[in-house]
Structure formats: structure tokens, C-alpha cells
Amino acid sequence: MALHWDPHESATDPYFGARLWLQTGTRHGWVWAYNPEHLDLIKRFVQASLREGIPWHDHGRKMTVVARLPAWMQHAKNRDEVLRAIARIHASLLRT
């Protein structure tokens, strides 16, 4: 099952079609996660200044979760914006 979504529409679960709870929009698209552990993995990847030789490095095969992130999330110039979005999602978890 392939996961395809419109970057300007909120993310939904590909199987059930339900809107994902852990998501927030940015000017580039949506930051979303399936659960807090997934969100933390994305955060650690985005925070990393050097991404070679670390557990999520995929050697060009695009087989890891973080290798499939949108290109705009992987660019260093968008790091602060993505981390702010992740912080907003974390804050929403604390409010519940």
C-alpha cells in the first residue's frame, strides 16, 4: 500500500482514512506522525547536523522511514520551522 498525500491537505491514515491526530501545518506542508515515538524519530533526524553513518541512514535505497520524508523536511534551511512544528505537536500532547 503506497502512502500518497497532498502537501496542502491534512494527513490521513492510508488504511482507515481517519485524520491523523499528531499533525500541524507549515508553509511548506504538513508535519505529521503516527505516534509520539514516530514524532521523536523525525525530531532526532531533523536535529542531526550530520546524517551519515547514523542508524537511519539508508545508503540511497529509500527504505527507511526518514528517507521517505518530504525533501523540504530534510533541508537544513527548514530545520527551525520543522522543529517548531514538532514542538507544537508535542505541546498538544501535553494539553490532553
C-alpha positions in Angstrom: 0.0 0.0 0.0 1.5 3.3 -1.0 1.1 6.4 1.0 0.4 9.5 -1.1 -1.0 12.8 0.1 -1.5 16.3 -1.0 1.0 18.5 0.9 -1.7 21.1 1.4 -4.3 18.7 2.9 -4.2 17.3 6.4 -2.7 13.8 6.6 -5.0 10.7 7.0 -4.3 7.1 7.8 -3.9 5.2 4.5 -5.9 2.2 5.7 -8.7 3.6 7.7 -8.9 7.1 6.1 -9.1 8.7 9.5 -7.4 12.1 10.1 -4.1 11.7 11.9 -4.2 13.3 15.4 -0.5 14.3 15.6 -0.1 16.8 12.8 0.3 20.5 12.2 0.7 22.7 9.1 3.7 24.7 8.0 4.1 27.0 5.0 5.8 24.0 3.1 3.3 21.3 4.0 2.2 19.1 6.9 4.3 17.6 9.7 2.6 14.5 11.0 3.4 11.4 12.9 1.5 8.2 13.8 2.6 8.2 17.4 4.9 10.0 19.9 7.8 7.6 19.1 7.5 8.4 15.3 7.4 12.1 16.1 10.6 11.7 18.2 12.4 9.9 15.4 11.5 12.7 13.0 12.8 15.2 15.5 16.1 13.4 16.1 16.6 13.2 12.3 15.8 16.9 11.7 18.0 18.0 14.6 21.0 16.0 13.3 23.6 18.2 11.7 25.4 15.2 10.0 23.1 12.4 8.9 25.7 9.9 7.5 26.7 6.8 9.5 23.7 7.0 11.8 21.1 4.3 12.3 18.5 5.9 9.9 21.0 6.4 7.0 19.7 4.3 4.2 22.6 4.4 1.6 20.4 5.6 -1.2 17.7 2.8 -1.1 14.9 4.9 0.3 13.9 2.0 2.6 13.8 3.8 5.9 11.1 5.9 7.5 13.1 9.1 7.5 14.5 8.6 4.0 10.9 8.9 2.8 10.3 12.3 4.4 9.5 15.1 2.0 12.5 16.9 0.7 11.5 20.2 2.3 11.7 18.5 5.8 15.2 17.3 5.0 16.7 20.7 4.0 18.8 22.4 6.7 17.2 25.7 5.8 13.8 24.5 7.1 15.2 22.9 10.2 13.9 25.5 12.6 10.4 25.6 11.1 10.1 21.8 11.2 11.3 21.7 14.9 8.8 24.5 15.8 6.0 22.4 14.2 7.2 19.3 16.2 7.2 21.4 19.4 3.6 22.4 18.6 2.6 18.8 18.2 4.4 17.9 21.5 2.6 20.8 23.3 -0.8 19.5 22.0 0.0 16.1 23.6 0.6 17.8 26.9 -2.7 19.6 26.8 -4.7 16.3 26.5 
